[in-house]
Amino acid sequence: MSETYPELNPPVRVLMGPGPSDTHPRVLAALARTTVGHLDPYYLEVMNGLQAMLRAAFRTTHPMTFAVSGTGSAGMEAAVVNLIEPGDRMVVCVNGVFGARMAEVAQRARAEVTRIDRPWGEVFTPQELADVLDRVRPKVVGLVLAETSTGAWQPMEAIARVVRDAGALLLVDAVTALGGIPVEVDAWQVDVIYAGTQKCLSCPPGLAPISFSPRAMEVILSRKSPVQSWYLDVSLLANYWGQSRAYHHTAPINMTYALYEALRLLHEEGLENAWARHRRNHLALKAGLEALGIRYATAPSQTLPQLNAVLVPPGVDDATVRSGLLTRFGIEIGAGLGAYKGKVWRIGLMGYGARPANVLLLLAALEQLLAEQGYAFERGSSIAAANAAYAAGTA
């Protein structure tokens, strides 16, 4: 007996969670372009343009800048396993889910891992890292620039100097950062940095932008043992993404088109303008939420504009509000993870999703759902506060 399966018809959502974010229409159109071979001369031209735009987005001149065929977690794994050989010492700063994940990846690569832990929502100081580096003398230090699970923004410039002074390689997770806040690879002297397509680049998940410094490449090419992952071995990938363009694996052609178009959009807007747009919409959202008595889970100086982690108000049921937003208004926001489970909402304003229409829609829907739960606030106050922030130029 033959079975029939329904045609794909995904619902229209406003993606305001921790990712994926809304995909720009031009990026969706790029996905539908004609597929060519992964060694076709046209595709090789696309690779060249993609690499040039990624270098501009990362603010780097590193030749080995490309896109890993996999999501942001594949970028994390590629960064770690290429630098780490069994027995190497690595310090990982953990203040949320993704710092902990980096530590686990390093342990699986058989590094001797030293964790520095901070409470969720807090960031690390140069001095506390310097004290550990002086004691451990690691080969690699890993930090998360934009911790997606907490909304914490890690200041990087001073810490990067501490790492360099200790003679270690600096590895940075920029999955939620790239395109949304300043990322200064050359100025900070970052050795390896990776990101994801599905956050502030307005692109579907599937590729992981990554960049290796010449110093990192020297370390990789002088390894005593092979990289544990053949697929993610940068010494092999360099032959495909480098000058020779020698076959390594079948690249995701149409996802490359999508990232290429996403980077074109970023290039057209300008990096500084994109950072300012994320901040402007964040400030309007913050004004609206504060009018409702909703507080942030991070200190003001450490709050990401593109990932707003806010405390669920007392007496309000977390899951009921999130479900109502999704089923009645088509809006997705994120739940808290780990230590924040049931306590925090994670509201994303990333890439194409960082626009006033989304801010005002969310606030209006949130007001209705909060009122239904008996939460006390002045009706319309969040919309008025957000609009006032936009009008005053404070957002």
C-alpha positions, 0 to 999 in steps of 0.5 A: 500500500502506497503512502502519501506525504503532505507538501511542505508548508511551514508556518510563517513565524517571526523568529525572535529567539536565540536563533535561527533569526529571520532570513532576509528575502534576498538570501532566500532567493539566493538559495533557489539559484541554479546549483553548479558543481563544487569545482565549477569556475563560477562557484570558485569565483563565489568562494573568492568573493565570500572569503573577501567579504568574510575577512571584512566582516571579521575585520581581518586580513587572515588568508585562511578565512572561509566557511566550514560546511556545518553549523556553528558547533562545527566551527567550534569543533574545527577551531578546537581540534585543529589547535589541540593535540592530546595532552595540550593544556587549554583554559576555557572561560565558562559562564553559560552553555556555550563555554561549557560546550567548548570545554567538553569539545576540548576534553574530547580532543584529549586536552588537559582542560582548566575551566574558569567559571563565572555565574551565568550572566557575568563576564570575566576580568583580565586579572582573574584570567591572568592569574590562571594563565600564570599558573597553568601556562596553556597552549590555548585560551577559549572565550565566548564573545556573545554568550547566547544562553545568557545575553552576556557580552564579554569585553575582549580587548584587554583579555586578548592582551593578557592571553597574548602576553602569556604566549597562548593562542586565543580562540573566540566564539563569535557565533552570536556576535558577527554582524551584530556587535564589533568583532575586531580579529586583527586589532585583538590579535585573535588566533582562531574565531568562528561564527554561525550564519543563522544569527546576525547574518540573516541566513539559514543555519548550515555554515560556520564562518571561521578564520585562522591567523598565520600563527595558528596555521603554523601551529596546525601545520607543525602538529606531531599528530593528525587532527582527529577529524579528517573532515575538519582538518584545516591542513586539508581544507586549506587546499580547497579554500586556498589557492589550489582549490583542490577537491576535499569534500562536496561543499553545500553550494546553495548555502554558500550562495545564501551566505554570499548574499547575506554578506553582500547585504552586510557590506551594502549596509556597512558594518558600523551601521549594522551594529548601530541598527542592532543597538537602536532596536535593542534600546527601544525594546529595553525601554518597552520592557522596562515600562512593563517592569521587566528586568534584564538578567545581565548588568547594563554594561554587559548586555548584548543588543542582539540577544536580550535575556530578561527575567520572567516577571513574578507570578507569570508562567514562562511556558504559557507566555511563550506558547501564546506568542507562538500559537496566537501571534506567530512569534518565537522567543527562547526559553532559559537554559540550564541555570536560567530554565524557567526564569528567563526569556531570551529575545533575539533582535538579530540581523533582518529581525532587528527592525522596529516592526518586530519590536513593536509587534512583540511588545503589543503581543506581550502586553496582551498575554501578561494582562491575561495572567493578571500581571499589573502594568499600564496598558500601552506603556511599552509601545509608548516607551519604545516609540519615545525611544525611537523618536528621541534618538536614544534608540 
